[in-house]
């Protein structure tokens, strides 16, 4: 790698961390990033997306070249709140270096990853006198850590309306576990949230026969959903999971039987299912349990996370070779963890996730080892070179 300051991922990451881009605020991060890309020939589009009832969000799409193959790097510069800043040993937006690590909100998730790809791209373009074939782009959003409505989905719709196509996408989420590059995320489980409300009849607890207590009936439904497996997993995915996350009763008196009781569930499903199939499964098992105890219930769903899988092929092989060339290790192909914006991108092109380690993401004193920033930049640099090889 070039040792020039403009190609130094640590310096670039520091500049990004110092931008207070707490979701959905832009905080100067996209302005700074565009300022790095425009001088080397990228055409930058700053796009503010909106939706009734949600905050307006600023986004950045920057492209160099017009032809194929088109490689896109996708990421986000918004970060979660720092929380109690007094609990941090170093200022969350100070980007201080100590004991071989860079500290700050977003160091791991995912300003560090954005900085590494920027450093790799600048080094590649400088070493090769520009981009000789195809197109290279950055798709950077400002609401990944929020509702994820006015970022990636709308940027992709905007690209489609312009007739722009992506041939491959790399998402820079902190997808590594014990060491940088130890796994390539080739998929993520889908998710949906379910809410079950059991309707009863309010009454005095001393006269239970005159009321209808919804709590035991809800408990039966919770037990049914929680103990019935959706599946046993697939070739690339672990078993689907349904977890009860909230149980609530609108009641503050110990001598009153409530009129209703509610439970919320978070469901993470693999590639055996679609959203509609999961919803049908939940409804079926609610009805079975409700029939056993004579419950009347209502059911609703929300969530935007669809399952995706990029099966091993040219994109995965190119990334695997880049990781092996830099680290000497064989990366695992993983589909674990939560969701990412790759769930939207998968409908446009093959997509994989490779990034920094996720050990301190969203935590107080979030930090990343300086050596990890260097290693990830080298992986990205080799990946770009292999992707655009004639």
ZAMI-976011 format. One record per residue (C-alpha): y, z, x; residue in three letters; residue number from 1. Coordinates in steps of 0.1 Angstrom, whole numbers, plus 2048, in hexadecimal, padded with zeros to 3 digits. Layout:
<recs>
<rec v="Y" w="Z" u="X" type="ALA" seq="NUM"/>
...
</recs>
This chain:
<recs>
<rec v="800" w="800" u="800" type="UNK" seq="1"/>
<rec v="824" w="7FB" u="80A" type="UNK" seq="2"/>
<rec v="834" w="81B" u="815" type="UNK" seq="3"/>
<rec v="856" w="811" u="808" type="UNK" seq="4"/>
<rec v="867" w="82B" u="7F2" type="UNK" seq="5"/>
<rec v="868" w="813" u="7D4" type="UNK" seq="6"/>
<rec v="842" w="810" u="7D5" type="UNK" seq="7"/>
<rec v="83C" w="835" u="7D9" type="UNK" seq="8"/>
<rec v="82B" w="843" u="7B9" type="UNK" seq="9"/>
<rec v="837" w="866" u="7C0" type="UNK" seq="10"/>
<rec v="85B" w="85C" u="7C2" type="UNK" seq="11"/>
<rec v="857" w="847" u="7A2" type="UNK" seq="12"/>
<rec v="845" w="862" u="790" type="UNK" seq="13"/>
<rec v="860" w="87B" u="799" type="UNK" seq="14"/>
<rec v="87B" w="864" u="78A" type="UNK" seq="15"/>
<rec v="868" w="861" u="76A" type="UNK" seq="16"/>
<rec v="860" w="886" u="767" type="UNK" seq="17"/>
<rec v="885" w="88E" u="76A" type="UNK" seq="18"/>
<rec v="88C" w="87B" u="74B" type="UNK" seq="19"/>
<rec v="88A" w="893" u="72D" type="UNK" seq="20"/>
<rec v="877" w="87B" u="717" type="UNK" seq="21"/>
<rec v="868" w="895" u="700" type="UNK" seq="22"/>
<rec v="858" w="882" u="6E3" type="UNK" seq="23"/>
<rec v="867" w="86E" u="6D3" type="UNK" seq="24"/>
<rec v="887" w="870" u="6E8" type="UNK" seq="25"/>
<rec v="88B" w="854" u="702" type="UNK" seq="26"/>
<rec v="89C" w="86B" u="71B" type="UNK" seq="27"/>
<rec v="8A5" w="84F" u="732" type="UNK" seq="28"/>
<rec v="881" w="847" u="73C" type="UNK" seq="29"/>
<rec v="87F" w="824" u="72E" type="UNK" seq="30"/>
<rec v="8A2" w="81C" u="73B" type="UNK" seq="31"/>
<rec v="897" w="827" u="75E" type="UNK" seq="32"/>
<rec v="876" w="813" u="75C" type="UNK" seq="33"/>
<rec v="888" w="7F3" u="750" type="UNK" seq="34"/>
<rec v="89F" w="7F8" u="76E" type="UNK" seq="35"/>
<rec v="881" w="7F6" u="786" type="UNK" seq="36"/>
<rec v="872" w="7D7" u="775" type="UNK" seq="37"/>
<rec v="88F" w="7C0" u="76E" type="UNK" seq="38"/>
<rec v="899" w="7BC" u="793" type="UNK" seq="39"/>
<rec v="876" w="7AE" u="79B" type="UNK" seq="40"/>
<rec v="876" w="795" u="77F" type="UNK" seq="41"/>
<rec v="869" w="7A6" u="760" type="UNK" seq="42"/>
<rec v="879" w="79D" u="73F" type="UNK" seq="43"/>
<rec v="87F" w="7BE" u="72D" type="UNK" seq="44"/>
<rec v="882" w="7C4" u="708" type="UNK" seq="45"/>
<rec v="88E" w="7E5" u="6FB" type="UNK" seq="46"/>
<rec v="882" w="7E9" u="6D8" type="UNK" seq="47"/>
<rec v="88B" w="805" u="6BF" type="UNK" seq="48"/>
<rec v="871" w="808" u="6A4" type="UNK" seq="49"/>
<rec v="875" w="81B" u="684" type="UNK" seq="50"/>
<rec v="862" w="826" u="665" type="UNK" seq="51"/>
<rec v="86E" w="83A" u="647" type="UNK" seq="52"/>
<rec v="868" w="85F" u="64C" type="UNK" seq="53"/>
<rec v="862" w="85C" u="671" type="UNK" seq="54"/>
<rec v="879" w="85D" u="68F" type="UNK" seq="55"/>
<rec v="886" w="83D" u="69E" type="UNK" seq="56"/>
<rec v="874" w="836" u="6BF" type="UNK" seq="57"/>
<rec v="87F" w="822" u="6DD" type="UNK" seq="58"/>
<rec v="865" w="80D" u="6EF" type="UNK" seq="59"/>
<rec v="864" w="7F5" u="70C" type="UNK" seq="60"/>
<rec v="851" w="7D4" u="711" type="UNK" seq="61"/>
<rec v="855" w="7C3" u="733" type="UNK" seq="62"/>
<rec v="844" w="7A3" u="73D" type="UNK" seq="63"/>
<rec v="843" w="78E" u="75C" type="UNK" seq="64"/>
<rec v="834" w="76B" u="759" type="UNK" seq="65"/>
<rec v="82C" w="756" u="73A" type="UNK" seq="66"/>
<rec v="808" w="74B" u="73F" type="UNK" seq="67"/>
<rec v="7E5" w="758" u="73F" type="UNK" seq="68"/>
<rec v="7D4" w="76D" u="749" type="UNK" seq="69"/>
<rec v="7EB" w="788" u="73B" type="UNK" seq="70"/>
<rec v="7E4" w="7AB" u="747" type="UNK" seq="71"/>
<rec v="7F7" w="7C7" u="735" type="UNK" seq="72"/>
<rec v="7FC" w="7EB" u="740" type="UNK" seq="73"/>
<rec v="801" w="802" u="722" type="UNK" seq="74"/>
<rec v="80E" w="825" u="723" type="UNK" seq="75"/>
<rec v="828" w="83D" u="717" type="UNK" seq="76"/>
<rec v="846" w="850" u="725" type="UNK" seq="77"/>
<rec v="849" w="869" u="709" type="UNK" seq="78"/>
<rec v="83B" w="88B" u="711" type="UNK" seq="79"/>
<rec v="833" w="8AA" u="6FD" type="UNK" seq="80"/>
<rec v="84C" w="8C7" u="6FD" type="UNK" seq="81"/>
<rec v="84C" w="8DE" u="71B" type="UNK" seq="82"/>
<rec v="849" w="8FD" u="705" type="UNK" seq="83"/>
<rec v="856" w="91D" u="715" type="UNK" seq="84"/>
<rec v="867" w="90F" u="734" type="UNK" seq="85"/>
<rec v="869" w="933" u="742" type="UNK" seq="86"/>
<rec v="843" w="933" u="744" type="UNK" seq="87"/>
<rec v="843" w="917" u="75D" type="UNK" seq="88"/>
<rec v="843" w="920" u="781" type="UNK" seq="89"/>
<rec v="857" w="900" u="788" type="UNK" seq="90"/>
<rec v="870" w="8EE" u="771" type="UNK" seq="91"/>
<rec v="85D" w="8D7" u="759" type="UNK" seq="92"/>
<rec v="875" w="8BB" u="75F" type="UNK" seq="93"/>
<rec v="87D" w="8C3" u="783" type="UNK" seq="94"/>
<rec v="861" w="8AD" u="792" type="UNK" seq="95"/>
<rec v="85D" w="8C6" u="7AE" type="UNK" seq="96"/>
<rec v="842" w="8C3" u="7C9" type="UNK" seq="97"/>
<rec v="82F" w="8E1" u="7D5" type="UNK" seq="98"/>
<rec v="80D" w="8E6" u="7E6" type="UNK" seq="99"/>
<rec v="805" w="8C1" u="7E5" type="UNK" seq="100"/>
<rec v="80C" w="8BC" u="7C0" type="UNK" seq="101"/>
<rec v="827" w="8AE" u="7AA" type="UNK" seq="102"/>
<rec v="831" w="8C5" u="78D" type="UNK" seq="103"/>
<rec v="841" w="8BC" u="76D" type="UNK" seq="104"/>
<rec v="83C" w="8B3" u="748" type="UNK" seq="105"/>
<rec v="82B" w="891" u="748" type="UNK" seq="106"/>
<rec v="81E" w="892" u="76C" type="UNK" seq="107"/>
<rec v="7FB" w="88D" u="75F" type="UNK" seq="108"/>
<rec v="801" w="880" u="73C" type="UNK" seq="109"/>
<rec v="80D" w="866" u="743" type="UNK" seq="110"/>
<rec v="82C" w="860" u="758" type="UNK" seq="111"/>
<rec v="817" w="863" u="777" type="UNK" seq="112"/>
<rec v="801" w="847" u="76B" type="UNK" seq="113"/>
<rec v="81F" w="831" u="762" type="UNK" seq="114"/>
<rec v="82D" w="837" u="785" type="UNK" seq="115"/>
<rec v="80C" w="82E" u="796" type="UNK" seq="116"/>
<rec v="80A" w="80D" u="784" type="UNK" seq="117"/>
<rec v="82E" w="805" u="78A" type="UNK" seq="118"/>
<rec v="829" w="80D" u="7AF" type="UNK" seq="119"/>
<rec v="80A" w="7F7" u="7B0" type="UNK" seq="120"/>
<rec v="81B" w="7DA" u="79E" type="UNK" seq="121"/>
<rec v="83A" w="7DB" u="7B5" type="UNK" seq="122"/>
<rec v="824" w="7DC" u="7D4" type="UNK" seq="123"/>
<rec v="80E" w="7BF" u="7C7" type="UNK" seq="124"/>
<rec v="82C" w="7A9" u="7BE" type="UNK" seq="125"/>
<rec v="83D" w="7B1" u="7DF" type="UNK" seq="126"/>
<rec v="81E" w="7A9" u="7F4" type="UNK" seq="127"/>
<rec v="817" w="788" u="7E2" type="UNK" seq="128"/>
<rec v="83B" w="77B" u="7DD" type="UNK" seq="129"/>
<rec v="839" w="780" u="7B8" type="UNK" seq="130"/>
<rec v="81F" w="778" u="79D" type="UNK" seq="131"/>
<rec v="80E" w="758" u="7A5" type="UNK" seq="132"/>
<rec v="7FA" w="754" u="785" type="UNK" seq="133"/>
<rec v="7F9" w="763" u="762" type="UNK" seq="134"/>
<rec v="80E" w="77F" u="754" type="UNK" seq="135"/>
<rec v="812" w="7A4" u="75B" type="UNK" seq="136"/>
<rec v="822" w="7BB" u="741" type="UNK" seq="137"/>
<rec v="82B" w="7DF" u="739" type="UNK" seq="138"/>
<rec v="828" w="7EB" u="716" type="UNK" seq="139"/>
<rec v="838" w="80E" u="716" type="UNK" seq="140"/>
<rec v="83D" w="822" u="6F7" type="UNK" seq="141"/>
<rec v="851" w="841" u="6ED" type="UNK" seq="142"/>
<rec v="83C" w="852" u="6D2" type="UNK" seq="143"/>
<rec v="818" w="854" u="6DF" type="UNK" seq="144"/>
<rec v="81B" w="87A" u="6DF" type="UNK" seq="145"/>
<rec v="829" w="87A" u="6BC" type="UNK" seq="146"/>
<rec v="81E" w="867" u="69D" type="UNK" seq="147"/>
<rec v="816" w="847" u="6AF" type="UNK" seq="148"/>
<rec v="825" w="832" u="694" type="UNK" seq="149"/>
<rec v="844" w="822" u="6A3" type="UNK" seq="150"/>
<rec v="836" w="81B" u="6C6" type="UNK" seq="151"/>
<rec v="817" w="807" u="6CF" type="UNK" seq="152"/>
<rec v="80D" w="7FB" u="6AC" type="UNK" seq="153"/>
<rec v="82F" w="7EC" u="6A6" type="UNK" seq="154"/>
<rec v="833" w="7DE" u="6C9" type="UNK" seq="155"/>
<rec v="812" w="7CC" u="6C5" type="UNK" seq="156"/>
<rec v="81D" w="7BE" u="6A3" type="UNK" seq="157"/>
<rec v="83D" w="7B2" u="6B3" type="UNK" seq="158"/>
<rec v="829" w="7A1" u="6CF" type="UNK" seq="159"/>
<rec v="813" w="790" u="6B5" type="UNK" seq="160"/>
<rec v="831" w="784" u="6A1" type="UNK" seq="161"/>
<rec v="83E" w="774" u="6C2" type="UNK" seq="162"/>
<rec v="81D" w="763" u="6C8" type="UNK" seq="163"/>
<rec v="817" w="778" u="6E8" type="UNK" seq="164"/>
<rec v="7F3" w="77F" u="6F1" type="UNK" seq="165"/>
<rec v="7E3" w="799" u="707" type="UNK" seq="166"/>
<rec v="7C4" w="790" u="71B" type="UNK" seq="167"/>
<rec v="7BD" w="7B3" u="728" type="UNK" seq="168"/>
<rec v="7CD" w="7D5" u="727" type="UNK" seq="169"/>
<rec v="7CB" w="7F4" u="73D" type="UNK" seq="170"/>
<rec v="7D7" w="815" u="72E" type="UNK" seq="171"/>
<rec v="7E2" w="82F" u="747" type="UNK" seq="172"/>
<rec v="7D8" w="84E" u="734" type="UNK" seq="173"/>
<rec v="7CB" w="86B" u="74A" type="UNK" seq="174"/>
<rec v="7A7" w="861" u="744" type="UNK" seq="175"/>
<rec v="798" w="86F" u="765" type="UNK" seq="176"/>
<rec v="785" w="88F" u="765" type="UNK" seq="177"/>
<rec v="77C" w="89F" u="786" type="UNK" seq="178"/>
<rec v="78A" w="884" u="79D" type="UNK" seq="179"/>
<rec v="7A1" w="866" u="798" type="UNK" seq="180"/>
<rec v="78C" w="848" u="78E" type="UNK" seq="181"/>
<rec v="76C" w="85C" u="786" type="UNK" seq="182"/>
<rec v="76C" w="84C" u="764" type="UNK" seq="183"/>
<rec v="778" w="82D" u="751" type="UNK" seq="184"/>
<rec v="77F" w="833" u="72C" type="UNK" seq="185"/>
<rec v="770" w="815" u="71B" type="UNK" seq="186"/>
<rec v="773" w="823" u="6F8" type="UNK" seq="187"/>
<rec v="77E" w="840" u="6E3" type="UNK" seq="188"/>
<rec v="770" w="84F" u="6C3" type="UNK" seq="189"/>
<rec v="784" w="849" u="6A3" type="UNK" seq="190"/>
<rec v="793" w="866" u="690" type="UNK" seq="191"/>
<rec v="79C" w="86F" u="66D" type="UNK" seq="192"/>
<rec v="7A8" w="88F" u="65D" type="UNK" seq="193"/>
<rec v="799" w="89A" u="63B" type="UNK" seq="194"/>
<rec v="7A7" w="8B4" u="623" type="UNK" seq="195"/>
<rec v="791" w="8C4" u="608" type="UNK" seq="196"/>
<rec v="7A2" w="8D8" u="5ED" type="UNK" seq="197"/>
<rec v="78A" w="8EC" u="5D6" type="UNK" seq="198"/>
<rec v="79A" w="8F4" u="5B4" type="UNK" seq="199"/>
<rec v="792" w="915" u="5A3" type="UNK" seq="200"/>
<rec v="7A3" w="92C" u="58A" type="UNK" seq="201"/>
<rec v="7B9" w="948" u="595" type="UNK" seq="202"/>
<rec v="7B2" w="96B" u="588" type="UNK" seq="203"/>
<rec v="7B0" w="990" u="58F" type="UNK" seq="204"/>
<rec v="795" w="999" u="5A8" type="UNK" seq="205"/>
<rec v="78A" w="9B6" u="591" type="UNK" seq="206"/>
<rec v="782" w="99D" u="576" type="UNK" seq="207"/>
<rec v="771" w="982" u="58A" type="UNK" seq="208"/>
<rec v="75E" w="975" u="56C" type="UNK" seq="209"/>
<rec v="77F" w="969" u="55D" type="UNK" seq="210"/>
<rec v="788" w="955" u="57C" type="UNK" seq="211"/>
<rec v="778" w="93A" u="591" type="UNK" seq="212"/>
<rec v="778" w="942" u="5B6" type="UNK" seq="213"/>
<rec v="77C" w="922" u="5CB" type="UNK" seq="214"/>
<rec v="776" w="933" u="5ED" type="UNK" seq="215"/>
<rec v="750" w="936" u="5EC" type="UNK" seq="216"/>
<rec v="74E" w="913" u="5DF" type="UNK" seq="217"/>
<rec v="764" w="906" u="5FB" type="UNK" seq="218"/>
<rec v="74E" w="919" u="613" type="UNK" seq="219"/>
<rec v="72F" w="906" u="607" type="UNK" seq="220"/>
<rec v="741" w="8E5" u="60C" type="UNK" seq="221"/>
<rec v="74C" w="8EF" u="62F" type="UNK" seq="222"/>
<rec v="729" w="8F9" u="638" type="UNK" seq="223"/>
<rec v="71B" w="8D8" u="62B" type="UNK" seq="224"/>
<rec v="733" w="8C3" u="63F" type="UNK" seq="225"/>
<rec v="731" w="8D8" u="65E" type="UNK" seq="226"/>
<rec v="70B" w="8D9" u="661" type="UNK" seq="227"/>
<rec v="702" w="8B6" u="657" type="UNK" seq="228"/>
<rec v="703" w="89E" u="675" type="UNK" seq="229"/>
<rec v="714" w="87C" u="671" type="UNK" seq="230"/>
<rec v="6FE" w="86C" u="68B" type="UNK" seq="231"/>
<rec v="6EC" w="872" u="6AD" type="UNK" seq="232"/>
<rec v="704" w="85D" u="6C2" type="UNK" seq="233"/>
<rec v="702" w="839" u="6CF" type="UNK" seq="234"/>
<rec v="6FE" w="828" u="6F1" type="UNK" seq="235"/>
<rec v="722" w="82E" u="6FB" type="UNK" seq="236"/>
<rec v="72D" w="84A" u="6E4" type="UNK" seq="237"/>
<rec v="723" w="86E" u="6DF" type="UNK" seq="238"/>
<rec v="71A" w="87A" u="6BC" type="UNK" seq="239"/>
<rec v="736" w="879" u="6A2" type="UNK" seq="240"/>
<rec v="746" w="89B" u="69B" type="UNK" seq="241"/>
<rec v="754" w="8AC" u="67D" type="UNK" seq="242"/>
<rec v="767" w="8CC" u="683" type="UNK" seq="243"/>
<rec v="777" w="8E4" u="669" type="UNK" seq="244"/>
<rec v="79A" w="8EA" u="677" type="UNK" seq="245"/>
<rec v="7AD" w="8FC" u="65B" type="UNK" seq="246"/>
<rec v="7A3" w="912" u="63E" type="UNK" seq="247"/>
<rec v="7BF" w="91E" u="627" type="UNK" seq="248"/>
<rec v="7C3" w="930" u="606" type="UNK" seq="249"/>
<rec v="7E4" w="933" u="5F4" type="UNK" seq="250"/>
<rec v="7E1" w="958" u="5EE" type="UNK" seq="251"/>
<rec v="7F2" w="977" u="5FC" type="UNK" seq="252"/>
<rec v="7E2" w="991" u="5E5" type="UNK" seq="253"/>
<rec v="7C0" w="9A1" u="5EC" type="UNK" seq="254"/>
<rec v="7BA" w="9A7" u="5C7" type="UNK" seq="255"/>
<rec v="7C0" w="983" u="5BB" type="UNK" seq="256"/>
<rec v="7A6" w="968" u="5BA" type="UNK" seq="257"/>
<rec v="7B9" w="948" u="5C5" type="UNK" seq="258"/>
<rec v="7BB" w="929" u="5B0" type="UNK" seq="259"/>
<rec v="7B2" w="912" u="5CD" type="UNK" seq="260"/>
<rec v="7A6" w="911" u="5F1" type="UNK" seq="261"/>
<rec v="7A9" w="8F7" u="60B" type="UNK" seq="262"/>
<rec v="798" w="8EC" u="62B" type="UNK" seq="263"/>
<rec v="7A2" w="8D1" u="645" type="UNK" seq="264"/>
<rec v="78A" w="8BF" u="65B" type="UNK" seq="265"/>
<rec v="78E" w="8A9" u="67A" type="UNK" seq="266"/>
<rec v="774" w="88E" u="67E" type="UNK" seq="267"/>
<rec v="76E" w="87B" u="69E" type="UNK" seq="268"/>
<rec v="756" w="85E" u="698" type="UNK" seq="269"/>
<rec v="744" w="845" u="6AE" type="UNK" seq="270"/>
<rec v="73E" w="820" u="6AB" type="UNK" seq="271"/>
<rec v="723" w="824" u="690" type="UNK" seq="272"/>
<rec v="73F" w="82B" u="678" type="UNK" seq="273"/>
<rec v="75F" w="81D" u="669" type="UNK" seq="274"/>
<rec v="77A" w="831" u="659" type="UNK" seq="275"/>
<rec v="76E" w="827" u="637" type="UNK" seq="276"/>
<rec v="74A" w="831" u="63F" type="UNK" seq="277"/>
<rec v="755" w="853" u="64B" type="UNK" seq="278"/>
<rec v="76A" w="85A" u="62C" type="UNK" seq="279"/>
<rec v="74D" w="850" u="616" type="UNK" seq="280"/>
<rec v="736" w="867" u="62A" type="UNK" seq="281"/>
<rec v="74D" w="884" u="626" type="UNK" seq="282"/>
<rec v="752" w="87E" u="601" type="UNK" seq="283"/>
<rec v="72C" w="87B" u="5FB" type="UNK" seq="284"/>
<rec v="725" w="89D" u="60C" type="UNK" seq="285"/>
<rec v="742" w="8AE" u="5FA" type="UNK" seq="286"/>
<rec v="733" w="8A2" u="5D9" type="UNK" seq="287"/>
<rec v="710" w="8AF" u="5E2" type="UNK" seq="288"/>
<rec v="71D" w="8D1" u="5EB" type="UNK" seq="289"/>
<rec v="735" w="8D3" u="5CE" type="UNK" seq="290"/>
<rec v="719" w="8CB" u="5B6" type="UNK" seq="291"/>
<rec v="704" w="8E8" u="5C4" type="UNK" seq="292"/>
<rec v="71F" w="901" u="5BC" type="UNK" seq="293"/>
<rec v="731" w="8F1" u="59F" type="UNK" seq="294"/>
<rec v="752" w="8EA" u="5B3" type="UNK" seq="295"/>
<rec v="76E" w="8D4" u="5A9" type="UNK" seq="296"/>
<rec v="780" w="8C5" u="5C7" type="UNK" seq="297"/>
<rec v="798" w="8AB" u="5D3" type="UNK" seq="298"/>
<rec v="796" w="899" u="5F4" type="UNK" seq="299"/>
<rec v="7AF" w="887" u="60A" type="UNK" seq="300"/>
<rec v="7B0" w="876" u="62C" type="UNK" seq="301"/>
<rec v="7CA" w="86E" u="647" type="UNK" seq="302"/>
<rec v="7CA" w="861" u="66A" type="UNK" seq="303"/>
<rec v="7CE" w="841" u="67E" type="UNK" seq="304"/>
<rec v="7B4" w="843" u="699" type="UNK" seq="305"/>
<rec v="79A" w="827" u="698" type="UNK" seq="306"/>
<rec v="77C" w="826" u="6AF" type="UNK" seq="307"/>
<rec v="77D" w="80D" u="6CB" type="UNK" seq="308"/>
<rec v="764" w="801" u="6E6" type="UNK" seq="309"/>
<rec v="769" w="7E8" u="702" type="UNK" seq="310"/>
<rec v="746" w="7E0" u="70D" type="UNK" seq="311"/>
<rec v="73F" w="7DB" u="732" type="UNK" seq="312"/>
<rec v="74B" w="7B8" u="73C" type="UNK" seq="313"/>
<rec v="765" w="7A8" u="752" type="UNK" seq="314"/>
<rec v="781" w="7C1" u="74C" type="UNK" seq="315"/>
<rec v="76A" w="7DF" u="752" type="UNK" seq="316"/>
<rec v="75A" w="7CF" u="770" type="UNK" seq="317"/>
<rec v="77C" w="7C8" u="780" type="UNK" seq="318"/>
<rec v="787" w="7EC" u="77C" type="UNK" seq="319"/>
<rec v="765" w="7F9" u="788" type="UNK" seq="320"/>
<rec v="768" w="7E4" u="7A7" type="UNK" seq="321"/>
<rec v="78C" w="7F0" u="7AD" type="UNK" seq="322"/>
<rec v="782" w="815" u="7AB" type="UNK" seq="323"/>
<rec v="763" w="810" u="7C1" type="UNK" seq="324"/>
<rec v="778" w="7FE" u="7DB" type="UNK" seq="325"/>
<rec v="791" w="81A" u="7DD" type="UNK" seq="326"/>
<rec v="77D" w="83A" u="7D7" type="UNK" seq="327"/>
<rec v="759" w="82F" u="7DF" type="UNK" seq="328"/>
<rec v="74D" w="83E" u="7BE" type="UNK" seq="329"/>
<rec v="73C" w="82F" u="7A0" type="UNK" seq="330"/>
<rec v="751" w="837" u="782" type="UNK" seq="331"/>
<rec v="740" w="842" u="762" type="UNK" seq="332"/>
<rec v="747" w="82E" u="742" type="UNK" seq="333"/>
<rec v="754" w="848" u="72A" type="UNK" seq="334"/>
<rec v="75F" w="84A" u="705" type="UNK" seq="335"/>
<rec v="766" w="870" u="703" type="UNK" seq="336"/>
<rec v="786" w="881" u="6FB" type="UNK" seq="337"/>
<rec v="7A1" w="87C" u="6E1" type="UNK" seq="338"/>
<rec v="7B3" w="85D" u="6D6" type="UNK" seq="339"/>
<rec v="7CC" w="847" u="6E8" type="UNK" seq="340"/>
<rec v="7E1" w="829" u="6E1" type="UNK" seq="341"/>
<rec v="7C3" w="814" u="6EC" type="UNK" seq="342"/>
<rec v="7B7" w="817" u="6C8" type="UNK" seq="343"/>
<rec v="7D3" w="7FF" u="6BE" type="UNK" seq="344"/>
<rec v="7D0" w="7E8" u="6DC" type="UNK" seq="345"/>
<rec v="7AA" w="7E2" u="6D8" type="UNK" seq="346"/>
<rec v="7B2" w="7CA" u="6BB" type="UNK" seq="347"/>
<rec v="7C6" w="7B4" u="6D3" type="UNK" seq="348"/>
<rec v="7B2" w="7B3" u="6F3" type="UNK" seq="349"/>
<rec v="798" w="7C5" u="708" type="UNK" seq="350"/>
<rec v="7A6" w="7E7" u="713" type="UNK" seq="351"/>
<rec v="79C" w="802" u="72B" type="UNK" seq="352"/>
<rec v="7AB" w="823" u="736" type="UNK" seq="353"/>
<rec v="7AE" w="82F" u="759" type="UNK" seq="354"/>
<rec v="7C6" w="849" u="765" type="UNK" seq="355"/>
<rec v="7CC" w="86B" u="776" type="UNK" seq="356"/>
<rec v="7B8" w="88A" u="770" type="UNK" seq="357"/>
<rec v="7BF" w="89B" u="74F" type="UNK" seq="358"/>
<rec v="7BA" w="8BF" u="75A" type="UNK" seq="359"/>
<rec v="7DE" w="8CB" u="755" type="UNK" seq="360"/>
<rec v="7EA" w="8B3" u="73A" type="UNK" seq="361"/>
<rec v="800" w="8C4" u="720" type="UNK" seq="362"/>
<rec v="7FE" w="8E5" u="732" type="UNK" seq="363"/>
<rec v="818" w="8FC" u="741" type="UNK" seq="364"/>
<rec v="81C" w="8F2" u="766" type="UNK" seq="365"/>
<rec v="80E" w="8CF" u="75F" type="UNK" seq="366"/>
<rec v="809" w="8C0" u="781" type="UNK" seq="367"/>
<rec v="7F7" w="8A4" u="795" type="UNK" seq="368"/>
<rec v="7EC" w="8A3" u="7B9" type="UNK" seq="369"/>
<rec v="800" w="88C" u="7CE" type="UNK" seq="370"/>
<rec v="7E0" w="87E" u="7DC" type="UNK" seq="371"/>
<rec v="7D5" w="875" u="7B9" type="UNK" seq="372"/>
<rec v="7F5" w="861" u="7B4" type="UNK" seq="373"/>
<rec v="7EE" w="84E" u="7D3" type="UNK" seq="374"/>
<rec v="7C9" w="848" u="7CA" type="UNK" seq="375"/>
<rec v="7D1" w="83C" u="7A7" type="UNK" seq="376"/>
<rec v="7EC" w="824" u="7B4" type="UNK" seq="377"/>
<rec v="7D2" w="815" u="7CD" type="UNK" seq="378"/>
<rec v="7B9" w="811" u="7B0" type="UNK" seq="379"/>
<rec v="7D3" w="800" u="79B" type="UNK" seq="380"/>
<rec v="7DF" w="7EA" u="7B8" type="UNK" seq="381"/>
<rec v="7BC" w="7DE" u="7BF" type="UNK" seq="382"/>
<rec v="7B5" w="7D8" u="799" type="UNK" seq="383"/>
<rec v="7D4" w="7C2" u="796" type="UNK" seq="384"/>
<rec v="7CA" w="7AE" u="7B4" type="UNK" seq="385"/>
<rec v="7A7" w="7A9" u="7A8" type="UNK" seq="386"/>
<rec v="7B3" w="7A0" u="785" type="UNK" seq="387"/>
<rec v="7CA" w="785" u="790" type="UNK" seq="388"/>
<rec v="7B3" w="777" u="7AB" type="UNK" seq="389"/>
<rec v="7AE" w="752" u="7A7" type="UNK" seq="390"/>
</recs>
